[in-house]
Amino acid sequence: MMARSNSLLRRYEKLQTLHSEIMRPAKNPGTRQCVHSAKAFKKYIKVYRQIVGVENEDAKFIYSQL
């Protein structure tokens, strides 16, 4: 990967922490989804889209040089 810049690495770390938040087991089995995990899921989608956007721009730059 070409531009694994600090900001991109921070996004990957944030993605990992949000994933941990989402996958944490429920306190009471059989209950509905926790508000914190629902918010983390929304943030997860946002961070994932940001990462994909950066990676796509890098790929466009790399393959335009060929």
Backbone bond lengths (Angstrom), bond angles and torsions (degrees), N, CA, C in turn:
res aa  C-N    CA-C-N  psi(-1)  N-CA   C-N-CA  omega(-1)  CA-C   N-CA-C  phi
1 M - - - 1.445 - - 1.514 108.72 -
2 M 1.271 114.39 136.86 1.450 118.37 -172.44 1.526 113.06 -80.27
3 A 1.274 118.13 -56.57 1.463 120.56 -170.61 1.523 112.03 -108.17
4 R 1.320 116.28 60.98 1.462 119.07 173.73 1.525 107.24 -79.41
5 S 1.307 114.64 66.76 1.455 120.82 -177.00 1.521 109.85 -70.41
6 N 1.313 114.62 172.93 1.460 119.20 179.01 1.517 111.41 -59.75
7 S 1.325 116.88 -39.71 1.464 118.90 -178.56 1.528 110.56 -66.40
8 L 1.327 116.52 -37.54 1.457 119.34 178.89 1.529 110.79 -69.42
9 L 1.312 116.66 -39.27 1.465 119.70 176.43 1.520 111.18 -63.57
10 R 1.335 116.27 -39.36 1.473 119.16 176.94 1.523 110.96 -63.57
11 R 1.326 116.34 -37.64 1.474 118.94 178.10 1.517 110.86 -65.35
12 Y 1.336 117.49 -40.35 1.462 119.84 177.03 1.525 111.02 -63.34
13 E 1.328 117.54 -39.92 1.459 120.61 177.57 1.528 111.02 -64.71
14 K 1.335 116.11 -41.85 1.465 119.85 178.72 1.523 110.28 -64.76
15 L 1.329 116.23 -38.24 1.463 120.58 177.70 1.526 110.27 -61.17
16 Q 1.322 116.45 -40.85 1.461 120.90 179.27 1.526 111.58 -65.81
17 T 1.331 117.47 -41.36 1.467 119.39 179.36 1.523 111.14 -67.89
18 L 1.326 116.91 -38.81 1.468 119.38 177.25 1.524 110.77 -65.62
19 H 1.329 116.31 -37.61 1.467 119.85 177.62 1.524 110.49 -62.86
20 S 1.321 116.18 -40.84 1.468 120.00 177.62 1.524 111.04 -63.22
21 E 1.326 115.85 -39.80 1.469 120.67 178.99 1.532 110.95 -63.74
22 I 1.312 116.25 -41.92 1.462 120.91 -178.50 1.527 111.04 -68.29
23 M 1.323 116.48 -41.11 1.463 120.83 -174.07 1.531 113.83 -85.56
24 R 1.316 117.28 -0.45 1.457 119.82 177.59 1.529 109.33 -62.51
25 P 1.326 118.23 136.19 1.468 119.11 -178.47 1.525 111.77 -65.82
26 A 1.310 115.26 151.20 1.467 121.09 179.94 1.525 109.81 -69.04
27 K 1.320 115.73 148.55 1.466 119.45 179.41 1.521 110.90 -68.37
28 N 1.329 115.95 -40.71 1.461 120.89 179.16 1.525 108.41 -117.92
29 P 1.322 117.46 114.46 1.467 118.74 179.38 1.529 111.41 -62.69
30 G 1.295 115.93 142.24 1.457 120.57 178.56 1.510 113.69 89.57
31 T 1.319 117.42 0.73 1.464 119.88 179.78 1.517 109.66 -94.23
32 R 1.305 114.40 173.93 1.454 120.02 -179.92 1.524 110.92 -76.78
33 Q 1.337 115.38 175.79 1.459 120.31 -177.69 1.532 111.02 -68.38
34 C 1.301 115.76 139.57 1.463 121.85 179.32 1.528 110.16 -69.03
35 V 1.313 116.07 148.05 1.464 121.34 179.38 1.522 110.39 -62.74
36 H 1.329 117.05 -37.83 1.458 120.46 -178.87 1.528 111.36 -64.91
37 S 1.314 117.46 -40.82 1.462 119.25 179.28 1.529 110.98 -71.94
38 A 1.322 117.52 -30.25 1.466 119.81 176.67 1.528 110.49 -67.50
39 K 1.331 116.78 -41.56 1.466 120.70 176.87 1.526 110.42 -66.92
40 A 1.320 116.46 -39.99 1.463 120.40 178.77 1.525 110.31 -63.46
41 F 1.337 117.70 -36.06 1.458 120.82 178.98 1.525 110.88 -64.84
42 K 1.324 117.06 -40.83 1.466 120.43 177.96 1.522 110.92 -64.49
43 K 1.324 116.92 -41.90 1.460 120.84 177.77 1.529 110.56 -66.85
44 Y 1.335 116.68 -36.87 1.463 122.05 179.24 1.525 110.37 -58.62
45 I 1.325 116.54 -45.55 1.463 121.19 179.65 1.527 109.97 -61.98
46 K 1.318 116.60 -42.72 1.467 120.81 -179.03 1.529 111.03 -63.59
47 V 1.319 117.39 -47.25 1.462 121.12 -179.45 1.523 110.49 -65.65
48 Y 1.323 117.14 -39.48 1.462 120.90 179.18 1.531 110.65 -61.69
49 R 1.320 117.16 -42.80 1.465 120.48 178.19 1.521 111.39 -64.21
50 Q 1.324 117.18 -37.40 1.462 120.39 177.55 1.523 110.62 -63.62
51 I 1.324 116.93 -43.58 1.459 121.00 179.33 1.518 110.59 -63.31
52 V 1.322 116.95 -45.12 1.467 120.54 179.88 1.524 110.42 -62.02
53 G 1.322 117.51 -39.87 1.460 120.62 178.34 1.516 112.35 -61.54
54 V 1.327 116.93 -43.61 1.462 121.24 179.49 1.529 110.22 -66.47
55 E 1.326 116.55 -44.94 1.466 120.32 -179.65 1.522 111.19 -63.43
56 N 1.335 117.59 -37.79 1.463 120.47 178.40 1.521 111.27 -66.28
57 E 1.318 117.19 -40.26 1.462 120.13 177.56 1.524 110.86 -63.56
58 D 1.331 116.56 -39.55 1.462 120.21 177.14 1.522 111.01 -63.33
59 A 1.321 116.07 -42.44 1.464 119.76 -180.00 1.525 110.96 -64.76
60 K 1.318 117.29 -40.54 1.464 120.21 177.45 1.525 110.98 -61.37
61 F 1.344 115.71 -40.49 1.459 119.68 -179.84 1.523 110.28 -67.06
62 I 1.322 116.80 -44.93 1.472 120.50 -178.27 1.521 111.03 -62.40
63 Y 1.321 117.05 -47.16 1.459 119.47 -174.95 1.525 112.70 -80.01
64 S 1.322 118.36 -13.95 1.463 119.29 174.03 1.523 110.11 -77.92
65 Q 1.326 117.95 -19.74 1.473 122.30 179.86 1.513 112.10 -80.37
66 L 1.330 118.02 -15.82 1.475 120.60 -177.49 1.503 112.70 -76.27
